[in-house]
Amino acid sequence: MDLSDLSIFRAVVEAGGVTRAAEKLHRVQSNISTRVRQLERELGVDLFIREGKKLHLSPAGKLLFEYANRLLELAREAREAVHDNKPRGLFRLGAMPSAAAIRLPRPLNELHQRYPEITLELRTDTVRALTEGVLRGELDAAFVGEPVADAPFNKLAMYDEELAIFASARHRAIRSPRDVRPQTMLVLEMGCPYRLRLEKWFDETGETPERIIEMTSWHAILGCAAAGMGVALLPKMVLNNFSEREFLSLHPLPRHLSKAPTVLIWRKGMRSPKVDALLEIMKARRRGMVS
């Protein structure tokens, strides 16, 4: 059953017969009759009750007519949508948890205000899971921390996070991993760009942490760091959403580790008006912050 058969069927119903439908569609009557018969054979039902040259819709025909109207209308909308540059429809966006909590609420609110026809779904996960989601087509785009492979993606730099070592407020000054007591790293799952930098910070001085504690959220990491369980490496911005900040101390990193680029990625060849709309908002906000 294809759309052209449904279109001919609907034309016969609306015109009240094959003759008028043929005139409307600029086809010969025999072609219209043949296509209707083919549709009936395909479905295995009579769509019309035939009384001489008169046609009356059968119960099955009435049911199909309702579906035909809906399907043909959806097809029309689909044709218009693929040629429409207006941002609309479902936008499946991914982000690291810290980006979703701190960086994105305002721009995503602005996206909703400007483009009410966009339905946003936001998914937070690790960088590895987000990049895989973009590759599989489960996400339209994602905010992830570098490094990210260039080959399968298009990407644009969004902002640099300023990073620091987080420890309890009573911890002594930390200038290198040798100053960390206890020698414990508080980290997110494998693949987290902040975890990779913390591991590199230890490696560069030949130090190996005694313990690595994996957690599921940066809120939990901050709580454990405040309690003196270990140290973490996170963006300074997370303090804006942490109510117990007086129990934490921040310690500087070497310059080459202190900046973490965050990029927006999407699969090559899959840039859409929805991605463009988000990029427009993010770039405008960045210009406003610079000025």
Residue pairs with C-beta under 8 A, 6 or more apart in sequence:
1 39
1 42
1 43
3 71
3 72
3 75
4 35
5 35
5 38
5 39
5 42
6 39
6 68
6 71
6 72
7 68
7 72
8 21
8 25
8 32
8 35
8 36
8 39
9 35
9 36
9 39
9 47
9 64
9 65
9 68
10 65
10 68
10 69
10 72
11 21
11 24
11 25
11 32
12 18
12 21
12 32
12 36
12 48
12 55
13 57
13 61
13 65
14 21
15 21
15 23
15 24
16 55
17 53
17 54
17 55
18 29
18 32
18 33
18 36
18 55
19 29
21 32
22 28
22 29
22 31
22 32
25 32
36 47
36 48
39 47
40 46
40 47
43 60
43 64
45 58
45 60
46 58
46 60
46 61
47 57
47 58
47 60
47 61
47 64
48 55
48 56
48 57
48 58
48 61
49 55
49 56
49 57
49 58
50 56
57 65
81 88
81 89
84 273
85 273
86 117
86 273
87 115
87 117
87 118
87 272
87 273
87 274
87 276
87 277
88 115
88 117
88 118
88 273
88 274
89 117
89 118
89 119
89 274
90 119
90 121
91 118
91 119
91 120
91 121
91 140
91 274
91 278
92 121
92 123
92 138
92 139
92 140
93 108
93 120
93 121
93 122
93 123
93 139
93 140
93 141
93 142
93 143
93 278
94 122
94 123
94 124
94 125
94 130
94 133
94 134
94 139
94 141
94 142
94 143
94 144
95 103
95 104
95 122
95 123
95 124
95 130
95 142
95 143
96 124
96 125
96 126
96 127
96 130
96 143
96 144
96 145
96 192
96 262
97 124
97 217
97 218
98 161
98 218
98 234
98 235
98 237
98 238
99 143
99 262
100 122
100 124
100 143
101 238
101 241
102 235
102 237
102 238
102 240
102 241
103 143
103 158
103 159
103 237
103 262
104 122
104 143
106 285
107 278
107 281
107 282
107 285
108 120
108 122
110 281
111 118
111 120
111 277
111 278
111 281
112 118
112 120
114 277
114 281
115 274
115 277
118 274
118 277
123 130
123 133
123 139
125 133
126 188
126 189
126 190
126 191
126 192
127 144
127 145
127 148
127 191
127 192
127 193
128 190
128 191
129 191
130 139
130 142
130 143
130 144
131 142
131 144
131 148
131 149
131 153
131 265
133 139
133 142
134 140
134 141
134 142
134 153
134 265
134 266
134 267
135 152
135 267
137 267
137 270
140 266
140 270
140 272
140 274
140 275
141 264
141 265
141 266
141 275
141 278
142 264
142 265
142 266
143 158
143 262
143 263
143 264
144 193
144 262
144 263
144 265
145 161
145 192
145 193
145 194
145 260
145 261
145 262
145 263
146 193
146 260
146 261
146 262
146 263
147 193
148 155
148 263
148 265
152 267
152 268
153 265
153 266
153 267
153 268
154 265
154 266
154 267
154 268
154 271
155 263
155 264
155 265
155 266
156 263
156 264
156 279
157 261
157 262
157 263
158 262
158 263
158 264
158 282
158 286
159 261
159 262
159 286
160 259
160 260
160 261
160 262
161 235
161 236
161 237
161 259
161 260
161 261
161 262
162 235
162 236
162 237
162 258
162 259
163 194
163 197
163 233
163 234
163 235
163 236
163 253
163 257
163 258
163 259
163 260
164 233
164 234
164 236
164 250
164 251
164 252
164 253
164 258
165 174
165 201
165 231
165 232
165 233
165 250
165 251
165 252
165 253
166 221
166 222
166 225
166 231
166 232
166 233
166 234
166 248
166 249
166 250
166 251
167 174
167 180
167 225
167 228
167 231
167 248
167 249
167 251
168 225
168 226
168 227
168 228
168 247
168 248
168 249
169 226
169 246
169 247
169 248
169 249
170 228
170 249
171 181
171 228
171 231
171 249
171 251
172 179
172 181
173 179
173 251
174 180
174 231
174 251
175 251
176 205
176 207
177 183
177 201
177 202
177 205
177 207
177 209
178 205
178 207
180 209
180 230
180 231
182 210
182 211
182 228
182 229
182 230
183 207
183 209
183 210
183 211
183 230
184 209
184 210
184 211
184 212
184 213
184 229
184 230
184 231
185 195
185 198
185 199
185 202
185 209
185 211
185 212
185 213
185 230
185 231
185 232
186 213
186 215
186 221
186 224
186 225
186 229
186 230
186 231
186 232
187 194
187 195
187 198
187 212
187 213
187 214
187 215
187 221
187 232
188 194
188 195
188 214
188 215
188 216
188 217
188 218
188 221
189 195
189 214
189 216
193 260
194 232
194 233
194 234
194 235
194 260
195 233
197 233
197 253
197 257
197 260
198 231
198 232
198 233
200 257
201 233
201 253
201 254
201 257
202 208
202 209
204 254
211 230
213 224
213 229
213 230
215 221
215 224
218 232
218 234
218 238
219 242
221 232
221 234
222 232
222 234
222 238
222 242
222 244
222 248
223 244
224 230
224 232
225 231
225 232
225 248
226 244
226 247
226 248
227 247
233 253
235 260
236 250
239 245
239 248
239 250
242 248
252 258
264 275
264 278
264 279
264 282
266 272
266 275
